[in-house]
Every structure is written in structure tokens, then in C-alpha cells.
């Protein structure tokens, strides 16, 4: 396989995935916030809450359309750019995607039209139920997508069949209740809730600074402050749970994120800052919090995190074992009835994927030398510096979000948010931060898995289609141009909606400075 084709295929998929995930978190969060706002409207019958819900529903709709369009492109890429991946693990990976389309997306798409056009045709309670169904479909879509992605990180409930030369499902329940998938789902959804809360908070702050749409702005900010505080706290707690899941299932990723080159006596300390030296294979100038990493990763005071050097030695053992499995598979292809070879394969099949790492250097892994096996084992170490700093920037933004929403909640509770212009400016400036953290989170999740397309099963360089560099450059340029145009259209539509504001009403104040006192109503 041409390394350039592999790199371009990865770049194209990464570009479309990261672009798609600009829209997903806002859709996830706004759908739940719409349920909250409309529930208040149903309970209080105050028209201001109806106006508030309809405005944020408009923003949701603009974002929803772009999310669907970019998501469809990604699903087609599994067939066009990653055909061997689809052939090798399609029986397992395709099932959650099919369920997502048939159950969650159709549910969401069916009710989204009723949500937009049913305000004057449905009862208040009926329309609230429709809005809830949209939110449910949106979150179920995320669940099934992350079940598929979680299986790529921790391939449980499946095994290689030497008769078909493919991975096949052995326990779909294990795939569904995969601990990595469940941890990723709750963490990702909570991050989407934070993203939407920051947008609602920032836009509301912008209106308050301009003295416009004050009834809607005050109510929106109150909802965003409470919902955002709960969501930002849950992101940190659930992120801790994700880290704990890595301890058993993705030890190399955890070691790379923390730049742990060598296993040290427990309890392991958490490195706040440092310089991961990939040449000397040590972390220099590190500032460490004693015991904390051991508590996070092992839930114990004496727990240790296995270092990358020790994990590489383990990978060497697994590659050697995988070569035996690979040899047995080749012999079974010639004689499927050879029970001795089948038993030999069964004893080593867990490590078959590790033998495939050698195919980067040679056609037949059985001819590998000890030096080549050692080189292949070191290929299992991802980009330590990129993971180390991406994770720390993401975590820093996460804690900053807690501080932002705690301040917002306190000011709203004390009825001081109208006069705190410093905070309103801060809330507007904070709007891009959740997207930065979310995109860095996906970089950590996906790059931390390298060199695997399926952890321990299928190397990335074997998963691609037989494409030319010219074809990949052409499609990459086309996607970039198309998505660039769509991004400009979306941003302009959202900014125009924000500038126009909610539905005009007779009692809507004209633009101007914030009044000294404003009557407060529920």
C-alpha cells in the first residue's frame, strides 16, 4: 500500500469528521435545551417562553441541516475510501450504523418537521412531546454512532473466522454494552450540552450588551447558566470515567496521553506540564501531582500506570504470537479440515492483528526478523507530544467552562447578570472554546488509537481502498471547497437570525442601553 494514499485517506476522513463535529454538539445540546424551555412554557403559559423556544428552534434547524449533510458524506466514505475496513469488520461495524439510520435518524427526521410547523396545529403538550421526540432521536443517533466508534476502540463481542477471512459478531450485547462505548457516549453528549449552553449564554450576553430582546435574553441566560453548570460538571466527572476505561482497554493511549515512558512504583502521579522528549523517551521539566493519576486510572492509592516501554515489550510478545496465528490461517486456507492448525489458530487468534503490523515492512509476516518485530512493536506508540498537549488544553477548557457557568449561575441567582458587563463580554468571547475542546477531544480519541483502525485487530494502513493520490487530492479539494461554502452559509444564516432576534412583538423594546432596573418575571 502506498503510504501517501494511506495518509491522504486519513486526512480526508479526519477533515470531514472534524467538520461534521462542528454541528453535532450544538444539535445535541440545543435539542435538550428546547425541551427545557418549552416545558417551562407549557407549565407557566407565559408567551415569552414560547418566543424563546421558537427562536432557539430556528438556530437548531439551521445547524441540524448542515449536520445531516456532512454526516451522510462520512458514511459513504467507508465504502469509497475504506473498503477493506468495510469488508473486514462490516458485519459488526455496520450494524450500529444501520440501527442509527433506521431507528434514531428516522425518528428524529419524522418529528423535526412537526416541531417546526406544528406550533399552531398541535396542543401545547402535544408539541412538547414532539420536541422531546426530536431530542430523543438526536441523542439516540449519537448513541449508535458511538457504539460503532467504541467498538473500534475496544473490539469486544466479535472474533475472526478463518473460513470467511472476516471478523464476525459473536455477542451483540457485548458490542452494545461495551464500557468504552458507554463512557464515550455520556462524555460526548455532555460536551455537546456544554457547547449549546455556551452558545445560548454568549448570544444572550450579546443581546444584553446591546440592550435588545431583553425578555428572551434574560430567560435564555438563566436556562443556559443552570444547564451549562450541570453539564460542565458532568463532562469532568464522565471524562474521569473515560480515563478509567482506558486503563483496562487502551493502556498505550493512556500512557501516551500522560507521557508515561516507563512504569514507576505506585501510586502514579499526574503530570500537569512537561516536555515529552520522543528521542530520549522521557518527559523533561515535568510538574507532577503525586498519586492523582493512580487514583484516576486505577481507583486506588497504590495503582500504577504501565509505561510505553513495557507496553512495547508486551506488543513484541503479541506480534510473535500473532505470527503463529497468521501461519495457521494460511495453512487453513490450503486445508480447512486441518484440525491441528485450527487448534493452533484458536490458541493464538487474539494476537492475529498484531502480526498484520508487520505487513508495513513485508508481504509475509512469517519472514520477520526479531529486529523487524521490535520496530513494528514501537509503531504501536502514537504521537505522544500531540496527545499530551491536546489533552491538557482540552482539560483546561473543561475546567474553565465550570468556572464560567458557576459565575453565570451565581449572577443569575442574585439577579446581577444584567449589570455585570464584564461577565457579558467574557461570555461572548467564550463561544468558540467548547468547539476547540471538542475537536481536541476527538484528536485524542482517534490519534491515540493509532496505528490501529480497529484496536489490536486491523492496522490503519491495511484498511484503505485502492485509490490513487490524484483521486484523493481531487476529492479532498472538492470537500474543502464545498464545506467551506456551507460553513459560510451557515454562519451567515445564524448571525442573521441572531441580529434579527426572536419574533417581533408589540412590547419588544427598541435597541438601546440596558435600563437601570428591569422588572423580573418568571
Helices and strands as residue ranges (DSSP letters): H 3-44, H 47-80, H 83-99, I 100-105, H 106-117, H 124-153, E 158-161, E 166-169, H 172-176, H 179-210, H 214-249, H 251-257, E 270-277, E 282-289, H 292-298, H 308-334, H 339-348, G 349-351, H 352-356, G 357-360, G 365-367, H 370-378, H 384-413, H 421-429, G 430-432, H 433-447, E 452-454, E 458-459, G 460-462, H 469-500
